[in-house]
Amino acid sequence: MQRKIELLTATILLLLIFWNIQDHVFFWDTIQLGAKHALYFFNTNFHSLILPSSIDSGHPPLLGLFLALGWKLFGQSLVVSHWLMFPFVWGIMYLLFRLGDVFIGKELAFFMVLIGMIDPVLAGQSILISPDLILVFGFLLGWDGILQNKKGLLIIAAILLACTSTRGMMVVVVLFLVDILENRMAGRPLSLPVLFKISLTYVPAGLLAFSFLLYHYLQTGWIGYHADSPWAPGFEKVNLRGFFKNVMVLGWRLLDFGRLILWGVLIVFFIKKWPFWKSLDPAQKRVGGMFLSSLLLLSITFLIYSKLQGHRYLLPVFISFNFVFMVWIKSIVQTKKKQVLIYLLALGAYIFGNTWIYPDKISQGWDSTLAHWPYYEQRGNMLEYLEKADIELYEIGTAFPEIGPLHFKDLSGDLSEMKEQDLSKDSYILYSNIMNDFSDEQIDTLRNHWKVLKKFENKGIKVILYGKEK
């Protein structure tokens, strides 16, 4: 009965959240991975699986296909787009319940859901129309399949991941490594026959991934990216100095948005239980194995390429870290009262982390925190002001994510657009602190030499229209 009440409560909360976000525009990378992909398939009636080169980032376009099909059935709108994501978010929540039961018991599993869902990176993605929601669902479904020894669930999860993105394909490898660990913990020797048997579960996903990549190569001549791709600069290999810089950024990501407090609590207990690795129970080893496997695999591209350091790229790492935190606290702390107090501290840290806003000159992962939520209202207010002030969008310079036709963000059919900013030529500049592409010098120039024509601000989110001084 307790579980039914908890599940109902969580479902009602999700429904209320989706009701409040259903008119939010496509934001950040979802403009391309969601809206542009889906519009192409919708407008061409699914004529080709291969996207135009201008929007093809080399991933299997599952989200775009899914949205376009949903629009064909229910109509093309933001409301439909958001509610199409609801089953995946609800599924993530449900799987957190199930895995919480396995790792920390039914009495405390609700904390696994609360902490997992309010984790700023997952929470930030959960209010978007994002392919990473499908990836997280597939990741948790696969982990659940491994722990329950349900090969059917694992096959479905692996296929879903392989069809979501190239990063999803990497997560399939993470699950494979964890599956090997699970077999080892069950006392099975890592012989070739055992490894072969484990591998069979992943063959359908592997064949699908290989087929897509081969088909894409035959149609386009490239896999992942090509020299003329808009994303090619992000795939530039870094030198040794760049590698160590990325290591520091990785450390920042692992501590960001309140996670520093959770790490601090764990380190205190590590010191008290030193050497802590000599007394790990099976649950601690399982979640630790998932964390290390996901960190090892997903940090490869993070470290060796120049611009692939987004928080969302590490979602399985963050999720498995939450399991590490909760399971290890449950194992180390003996009384339930103290366990609950520490879980409440972690929950408070993440709630606080969702309010973190860095100074304007520090780039922030805006799609990975609820802190960006007020932007939708401020953006709408600014567009209303521009219309009343009779200022045409083509007169305004701005930065990502506001460059390009409005239709790619709001599905309104309005093709009017703002252009990429050029302070030497533009008469108007639309600036917001959610835009990471204004340089420090440009921010200083706007503040010191341009006139503020209109400013909307709420909870740290600013949208400012600047006019050039005469």
RAHUJO-V110891 format. One line per field, one symbol per residue. phi: phi as a letter, one per 30 degrees, with the letter a starting at -180 (. if undefined). burial: I if it has 16 or more other C-alpha atoms within 10 Angstrom, else O. A space follows every 10 residues. Layout:
BEGIN
phi->???
burial->???
END
This chain:
BEGIN
phi->.edddddddd dddddddddd cdcddebidd dddcdddddd dddchhdbdd deedbccidd dddddddddd dddcjcaded dddddeeddd ddedddeddd edcbjddcdd dddddddcee ddddddcccb ddddddeddd ddddddddhc dddddddddd ddddaddddd dededddddd ddddddjddd deddddddde dcdedddddd dddddddddc iabiabecdd ceedcddddd ddddddddde ddedcdhjde dddddddede ddcdddddbd dedddddddd dddddddddd dedccdbccd eddceddddd dedeeddddd ddddcddddd dddddddddd ddddcdbdee dcdbdddbad ddeddddddd dddddddddh cddddccabe ccdjeeedcc hdidcdaccd dbddcdcbbc bbddcdcdde dddddddcbc cddabcbahi ccbbcccddd
burial->OOOOOOIOOI IOOIOOOIOO IIIIIIIIII IIIIIIIIII IIOOOOOOOI IOOOOIIIII IIIIIIIIII IOOOOIIIII IIIIIIOIII IIIIIIIIII IOIIIIOIII IIIIIIIIII IIIIIIIIII IIIIIIIIII IIIIIIOOOO IOIIIIIIII IIIIIIIIII IIIIIIIIII IIIOOOOOOO OOOOOOOIOO IIOOIIOIIO OIIOOIOOOO OOIIIIOOIO IOIOIOOIOO OOIOOIIOII OOIIOIIIII IIOOOIOOOO OOOOOOOOOO OOIIIIIIII IIIIIOIIIO IIIIIIIIII IIIIIIIIII IIIIIIIIII OIOOOOOOII OIIOOIIIII IOIIIIIOOI OOIIIIIIII IIIOIIOIIO OIOOOOOOOO OOIOOIIIII IIIIIIIIII IOOOOOIIII IOIOOIIIII IIIIIIOIOO OOOOOIOOOI OIOOIIOOOO IIIIIIIIOO
END
